[in-house]
Amino acid sequence: MTDLTAEGGHGAVPLEGVPAAPGPIKHDWPLYEVFVRGKRGLNHVHVGSLHAADDQMALHHARDLYTRRNEGVSIWVVRASDITASSPDEKDPFFAPSGDKVYRHPTFYDIPEEVPHI
């Protein structure tokens, strides 16, 4: 006869002859970065990260985790591996070349006198 226990409030659970439960399941789900826009007209702001099996699951989990009080109007989820960013340490050398691109400055255009506010 198998011994039974009522531990955990689940009723009679066999103690013998039952294979041991496997250890915690580890998912190799990718990491997603979550961005939420709080009000119309404002930028999306990074609010956190989460792991999900796919893009749709990431979007649903992001909604559940980061917009609990209806504060969001738009959510972006982006795989962390797909983000490429410049480093703040590279700020000066990275952005300095824009100064020598003369085509970005309207210094060589002839502006007619009739054009207001220029």
Backbone as JSON Lines, residues from 0, in Angstrom:
{"i":0,"aa":"M","n":[0.84,-1.17,0.0],"ca":[0.0,0.0,0.0],"c":[0.89,1.24,0.0]}
{"i":1,"aa":"T","n":[0.49,2.25,-0.76],"ca":[1.26,3.47,-0.89],"c":[0.88,4.44,0.21]}
{"i":2,"aa":"D","n":[1.91,5.02,0.86],"ca":[1.63,6.04,1.87],"c":[1.19,7.32,1.18]}
{"i":3,"aa":"L","n":[0.22,8.02,1.8],"ca":[-0.29,9.26,1.24],"c":[-0.09,10.39,2.24]}
{"i":4,"aa":"T","n":[0.05,11.58,1.73],"ca":[0.17,12.76,2.59],"c":[-0.73,13.86,2.06]}
{"i":5,"aa":"A","n":[-1.1,14.77,2.91],"ca":[-1.96,15.88,2.51],"c":[-1.19,17.2,2.58]}
{"i":6,"aa":"E","n":[0.11,17.15,2.39],"ca":[0.92,18.36,2.48],"c":[0.57,19.34,1.37]}
{"i":7,"aa":"G","n":[0.66,20.6,1.7],"ca":[0.45,21.64,0.7],"c":[-1.0,21.89,0.36]}
{"i":8,"aa":"G","n":[-1.94,21.23,1.0],"ca":[-3.34,21.48,0.74],"c":[-3.84,20.92,-0.57]}
{"i":9,"aa":"H","n":[-3.08,20.01,-1.18],"ca":[-3.48,19.47,-2.48],"c":[-4.18,18.13,-2.35]}
{"i":10,"aa":"G","n":[-4.48,17.7,-1.17],"ca":[-5.1,16.41,-1.0],"c":[-4.06,15.32,-0.86]}
{"i":11,"aa":"A","n":[-4.47,14.08,-1.1],"ca":[-3.58,12.94,-0.92],"c":[-2.56,12.89,-2.05]}
{"i":12,"aa":"V","n":[-1.29,12.94,-1.66],"ca":[-0.2,12.88,-2.63],"c":[0.64,11.67,-2.29]}
{"i":13,"aa":"P","n":[0.88,10.76,-3.25],"ca":[1.68,9.57,-2.95],"c":[3.12,9.95,-2.59]}
{"i":14,"aa":"L","n":[3.69,9.22,-1.63],"ca":[5.06,9.47,-1.2],"c":[6.05,8.51,-1.84]}
{"i":15,"aa":"E","n":[5.6,7.31,-2.21],"ca":[6.49,6.3,-2.76],"c":[6.08,5.95,-4.19]}
{"i":16,"aa":"G","n":[7.07,5.51,-4.96],"ca":[6.78,5.05,-6.31],"c":[6.51,6.15,-7.31]}
{"i":17,"aa":"V","n":[6.78,7.36,-6.92],"ca":[6.56,8.49,-7.83],"c":[7.93,9.05,-8.2]}
{"i":18,"aa":"P","n":[8.2,9.2,-9.49],"ca":[9.51,9.74,-9.86],"c":[9.68,11.16,-9.33]}
{"i":19,"aa":"A","n":[10.9,11.48,-9.0],"ca":[11.19,12.82,-8.47],"c":[10.89,13.86,-9.54]}
{"i":20,"aa":"A","n":[10.41,14.98,-9.1],"ca":[10.11,16.08,-10.03],"c":[11.42,16.61,-10.6]}
{"i":21,"aa":"P","n":[11.42,16.96,-11.87],"ca":[12.64,17.52,-12.45],"c":[12.94,18.87,-11.8]}
{"i":22,"aa":"G","n":[14.19,19.29,-11.93],"ca":[14.59,20.59,-11.38],"c":[13.88,21.71,-12.11]}
{"i":23,"aa":"P","n":[14.16,22.93,-11.72],"ca":[13.49,24.05,-12.37],"c":[13.77,24.08,-13.87]}
{"i":24,"aa":"I","n":[12.74,24.38,-14.62],"ca":[12.87,24.45,-16.07],"c":[13.6,25.73,-16.43]}
{"i":25,"aa":"K","n":[14.63,25.61,-17.22],"ca":[15.39,26.79,-17.64],"c":[15.11,27.03,-19.11]}
{"i":26,"aa":"H","n":[14.61,28.2,-19.4],"ca":[14.33,28.56,-20.78],"c":[15.48,29.41,-21.3]}
{"i":27,"aa":"D","n":[15.85,29.18,-22.52],"ca":[16.86,30.02,-23.16],"c":[16.15,31.08,-23.97]}
{"i":28,"aa":"W","n":[15.2,31.75,-23.34],"ca":[14.44,32.79,-24.01],"c":[15.29,34.04,-24.13]}
{"i":29,"aa":"P","n":[15.16,34.75,-25.24],"ca":[15.96,35.97,-25.42],"c":[15.5,37.09,-24.49]}
{"i":30,"aa":"L","n":[16.4,38.01,-24.24],"ca":[16.12,39.17,-23.41],"c":[15.54,40.27,-24.29]}
{"i":31,"aa":"Y","n":[14.46,40.88,-23.83],"ca":[13.82,42.0,-24.53],"c":[13.93,43.25,-23.67]}
{"i":32,"aa":"E","n":[14.16,44.38,-24.31],"ca":[14.11,45.67,-23.65],"c":[12.73,46.27,-23.91]}
{"i":33,"aa":"V","n":[12.14,46.9,-22.91],"ca":[10.77,47.4,-23.0],"c":[10.78,48.93,-22.93]}
{"i":34,"aa":"F","n":[10.07,49.54,-23.88],"ca":[9.94,50.99,-23.94],"c":[8.45,51.32,-23.92]}
{"i":35,"aa":"V","n":[8.05,52.28,-23.09],"ca":[6.64,52.66,-22.97],"c":[6.5,54.15,-23.21]}
{"i":36,"aa":"R","n":[5.49,54.52,-23.99],"ca":[5.14,55.93,-24.16],"c":[3.97,56.21,-23.24]}
{"i":37,"aa":"G","n":[4.17,57.11,-22.3],"ca":[3.17,57.37,-21.27],"c":[2.0,58.2,-21.73]}
{"i":38,"aa":"K","n":[2.23,59.21,-22.52],"ca":[1.15,60.09,-23.0],"c":[1.42,60.39,-24.47]}
{"i":39,"aa":"R","n":[0.37,60.7,-25.18],"ca":[0.54,61.0,-26.6],"c":[1.45,62.21,-26.76]}
{"i":40,"aa":"G","n":[2.34,62.11,-27.73],"ca":[3.26,63.2,-28.0],"c":[4.58,63.1,-27.27]}
{"i":41,"aa":"L","n":[4.69,62.22,-26.31],"ca":[5.94,62.05,-25.58],"c":[6.73,60.9,-26.2]}
{"i":42,"aa":"N","n":[8.01,60.87,-25.91],"ca":[8.87,59.81,-26.42],"c":[8.66,58.52,-25.64]}
{"i":43,"aa":"H","n":[9.04,57.41,-26.26],"ca":[9.06,56.14,-25.55],"c":[10.25,56.18,-24.58]}
{"i":44,"aa":"V","n":[10.05,55.63,-23.41],"ca":[11.07,55.63,-22.36],"c":[11.36,54.18,-21.98]}
{"i":45,"aa":"H","n":[12.65,53.86,-21.81],"ca":[13.02,52.51,-21.39],"c":[12.55,52.3,-19.96]}
{"i":46,"aa":"V","n":[11.76,51.24,-19.75],"ca":[11.21,50.98,-18.42],"c":[11.73,49.69,-17.81]}
{"i":47,"aa":"G","n":[12.35,48.81,-18.6],"ca":[12.86,47.58,-18.03],"c":[13.13,46.53,-19.08]}
{"i":48,"aa":"S","n":[13.38,45.32,-18.61],"ca":[13.71,44.19,-19.46],"c":[12.9,42.98,-19.04]}
{"i":49,"aa":"L","n":[12.77,42.03,-19.96],"ca":[12.1,40.77,-19.64],"c":[12.55,39.71,-20.62]}
{"i":50,"aa":"H","n":[12.33,38.46,-20.25],"ca":[12.62,37.32,-21.13],"c":[11.3,36.8,-21.67]}
{"i":51,"aa":"A","n":[11.28,36.44,-22.95],"ca":[10.07,35.88,-23.57],"c":[10.47,34.96,-24.71]}
{"i":52,"aa":"A","n":[9.56,34.05,-25.04],"ca":[9.83,33.08,-26.1],"c":[9.8,33.72,-27.48]}
{"i":53,"aa":"D","n":[8.94,34.73,-27.68],"ca":[8.84,35.38,-28.98],"c":[8.36,36.82,-28.79]}
{"i":54,"aa":"D","n":[8.25,37.54,-29.91],"ca":[7.89,38.96,-29.85],"c":[6.51,39.19,-29.25]}
{"i":55,"aa":"Q","n":[5.53,38.38,-29.64],"ca":[4.17,38.55,-29.13],"c":[4.1,38.31,-27.62]}
{"i":56,"aa":"M","n":[4.79,37.27,-27.16],"ca":[4.8,37.0,-25.73],"c":[5.48,38.15,-24.99]}
{"i":57,"aa":"A","n":[6.54,38.69,-25.56],"ca":[7.23,39.83,-24.94],"c":[6.3,41.02,-24.84]}
{"i":58,"aa":"L","n":[5.52,41.27,-25.88],"ca":[4.59,42.4,-25.87],"c":[3.52,42.23,-24.79]}
{"i":59,"aa":"H","n":[2.98,41.02,-24.69],"ca":[1.94,40.76,-23.68],"c":[2.5,40.85,-22.26]}
{"i":60,"aa":"H","n":[3.69,40.27,-22.05],"ca":[4.3,40.36,-20.72],"c":[4.66,41.8,-20.38]}
{"i":61,"aa":"A","n":[5.13,42.56,-21.35],"ca":[5.47,43.96,-21.11],"c":[4.23,44.75,-20.71]}
{"i":62,"aa":"R","n":[3.12,44.48,-21.39],"ca":[1.87,45.14,-21.02],"c":[1.48,44.81,-19.58]}
{"i":63,"aa":"D","n":[1.58,43.54,-19.22],"ca":[1.19,43.12,-17.88],"c":[2.13,43.66,-16.8]}
{"i":64,"aa":"L","n":[3.42,43.73,-17.11],"ca":[4.39,44.16,-16.1],"c":[4.54,45.67,-15.97]}
{"i":65,"aa":"Y","n":[4.48,46.38,-17.09],"ca":[4.88,47.79,-17.08],"c":[3.75,48.79,-17.33]}
{"i":66,"aa":"T","n":[2.52,48.32,-17.53],"ca":[1.4,49.26,-17.71],"c":[0.22,48.83,-16.85]}
{"i":67,"aa":"R","n":[0.45,48.62,-15.6],"ca":[-0.59,48.12,-14.69],"c":[-1.67,49.15,-14.41]}
{"i":68,"aa":"R","n":[-1.33,50.42,-14.45],"ca":[-2.3,51.46,-14.07],"c":[-2.77,52.26,-15.28]}
{"i":69,"aa":"N","n":[-2.81,51.65,-16.43],"ca":[-3.26,52.29,-17.67],"c":[-2.46,53.54,-18.01]}
{"i":70,"aa":"E","n":[-1.18,53.58,-17.63],"ca":[-0.39,54.77,-17.9],"c":[0.24,54.76,-19.29]}
{"i":71,"aa":"G","n":[0.21,53.66,-19.99],"ca":[0.84,53.58,-21.29],"c":[-0.13,53.68,-22.44]}
{"i":72,"aa":"V","n":[0.31,54.3,-23.53],"ca":[-0.5,54.34,-24.74],"c":[0.18,53.58,-25.87]}
{"i":73,"aa":"S","n":[1.46,53.25,-25.69],"ca":[2.2,52.52,-26.72],"c":[3.36,51.79,-26.06]}
{"i":74,"aa":"I","n":[3.62,50.56,-26.51],"ca":[4.73,49.76,-25.97],"c":[5.58,49.28,-27.13]}
{"i":75,"aa":"W","n":[6.88,49.38,-26.96],"ca":[7.84,48.77,-27.89],"c":[8.59,47.7,-27.12]}
{"i":76,"aa":"V","n":[8.78,46.53,-27.73],"ca":[9.68,45.51,-27.2],"c":[10.71,45.22,-28.28]}
{"i":77,"aa":"V","n":[11.96,45.23,-27.88],"ca":[13.06,45.04,-28.83],"c":[14.02,44.03,-28.23]}
{"i":78,"aa":"R","n":[14.41,43.04,-29.03],"ca":[15.4,42.09,-28.54],"c":[16.68,42.84,-28.21]}
{"i":79,"aa":"A","n":[17.21,42.58,-27.05],"ca":[18.43,43.27,-26.62],"c":[19.57,43.02,-27.59]}
{"i":80,"aa":"S","n":[19.61,41.85,-28.19],"ca":[20.69,41.53,-29.13],"c":[20.59,42.33,-30.43]}
{"i":81,"aa":"D","n":[19.43,42.94,-30.69],"ca":[19.24,43.73,-31.91],"c":[19.54,45.21,-31.71]}
{"i":82,"aa":"I","n":[19.9,45.61,-30.5],"ca":[20.17,47.02,-30.22],"c":[21.66,47.28,-30.35]}
{"i":83,"aa":"T","n":[21.98,48.3,-31.12],"ca":[23.35,48.77,-31.24],"c":[23.35,50.22,-30.83]}
{"i":84,"aa":"A","n":[24.22,50.58,-29.92],"ca":[24.22,51.95,-29.41],"c":[25.64,52.49,-29.33]}
{"i":85,"aa":"S","n":[25.74,53.8,-29.43],"ca":[27.04,54.43,-29.23],"c":[27.29,54.56,-27.73]}
{"i":86,"aa":"S","n":[28.54,54.67,-27.38],"ca":[28.92,54.82,-25.98],"c":[29.04,56.29,-25.63]}
{"i":87,"aa":"P","n":[28.63,56.69,-24.43],"ca":[28.82,58.09,-24.02],"c":[30.28,58.51,-24.06]}
{"i":88,"aa":"D","n":[31.2,57.55,-23.88],"ca":[32.63,57.87,-23.95],"c":[33.05,58.26,-25.36]}
{"i":89,"aa":"E","n":[32.31,57.83,-26.38],"ca":[32.63,58.13,-27.77],"c":[31.91,59.36,-28.28]}
{"i":90,"aa":"K","n":[31.26,60.11,-27.39],"ca":[30.41,61.22,-27.81],"c":[31.15,62.21,-28.7]}
{"i":91,"aa":"D","n":[32.29,62.72,-28.27],"ca":[32.99,63.73,-29.05],"c":[33.46,63.22,-30.4]}
{"i":92,"aa":"P","n":[34.19,62.1,-30.48],"ca":[34.62,61.65,-31.8],"c":[33.48,61.16,-32.68]}
{"i":93,"aa":"F","n":[32.43,60.63,-32.07],"ca":[31.33,60.07,-32.86],"c":[30.49,61.15,-33.51]}
{"i":94,"aa":"F","n":[30.22,62.24,-32.79],"ca":[29.35,63.29,-33.3],"c":[30.11,64.47,-33.9]}
{"i":95,"aa":"A","n":[31.4,64.55,-33.72],"ca":[32.18,65.67,-34.24],"c":[32.15,65.78,-35.77]}
{"i":96,"aa":"P","n":[32.13,64.7,-36.53],"ca":[32.17,64.83,-38.0],"c":[31.01,65.61,-38.6]}
{"i":97,"aa":"S","n":[29.9,65.77,-37.89],"ca":[28.76,66.47,-38.48],"c":[29.06,67.95,-38.71]}
{"i":98,"aa":"G","n":[30.04,68.51,-38.02],"ca":[30.38,69.92,-38.19],"c":[31.01,70.23,-39.53]}
{"i":99,"aa":"D","n":[31.66,69.26,-40.15],"ca":[32.33,69.53,-41.43],"c":[31.51,69.12,-42.64]}
{"i":100,"aa":"K","n":[30.22,68.9,-42.47],"ca":[29.33,68.58,-43.59],"c":[28.57,69.84,-43.96]}
{"i":101,"aa":"V","n":[29.13,70.62,-44.88],"ca":[28.58,71.93,-45.21],"c":[27.18,71.85,-45.79]}
{"i":102,"aa":"Y","n":[26.83,70.74,-46.4],"ca":[25.5,70.64,-47.0],"c":[24.39,70.64,-45.94]}
{"i":103,"aa":"R","n":[24.73,70.46,-44.68],"ca":[23.73,70.51,-43.62],"c":[23.43,71.94,-43.17]}
{"i":104,"aa":"H","n":[24.21,72.89,-43.61],"ca":[24.02,74.28,-43.21],"c":[23.56,75.09,-44.42]}
{"i":105,"aa":"P","n":[22.5,75.86,-44.3],"ca":[21.95,76.6,-45.45],"c":[22.7,77.9,-45.74]}
{"i":106,"aa":"T","n":[24.01,77.86,-45.72],"ca":[24.79,79.09,-45.91],"c":[25.0,79.45,-47.37]}
{"i":107,"aa":"F","n":[24.8,78.53,-48.29],"ca":[25.05,78.82,-49.69],"c":[23.78,78.88,-50.53]}
{"i":108,"aa":"Y","n":[22.62,79.0,-49.88],"ca":[21.36,79.13,-50.6],"c":[21.01,80.61,-50.76]}
{"i":109,"aa":"D","n":[20.44,80.94,-51.89],"ca":[19.91,82.29,-52.1],"c":[18.46,82.28,-51.65]}
{"i":110,"aa":"I","n":[18.16,83.05,-50.61],"ca":[16.8,83.11,-50.08],"c":[16.15,84.39,-50.58]}
{"i":111,"aa":"P","n":[15.04,84.27,-51.29],"ca":[14.36,85.47,-51.78],"c":[13.87,86.35,-50.63]}
{"i":112,"aa":"E","n":[13.79,87.63,-50.87],"ca":[13.34,88.59,-49.85],"c":[11.89,88.34,-49.45]}
{"i":113,"aa":"E","n":[11.1,87.75,-50.35],"ca":[9.67,87.53,-50.08],"c":[9.42,86.42,-49.06]}
{"i":114,"aa":"V","n":[10.41,85.6,-48.77],"ca":[10.23,84.49,-47.85],"c":[10.3,85.02,-46.42]}
{"i":115,"aa":"P","n":[9.19,84.89,-45.67],"ca":[9.18,85.43,-44.3],"c":[9.84,84.49,-43.29]}
{"i":116,"aa":"H","n":[10.22,85.04,-42.17],"ca":[10.7,84.3,-40.98],"c":[11.97,83.51,-41.22]}
{"i":117,"aa":"I","n":[12.83,83.99,-42.08],"ca":[14.11,83.29,-42.25],"c":[15.24,84.27,-42.07]}
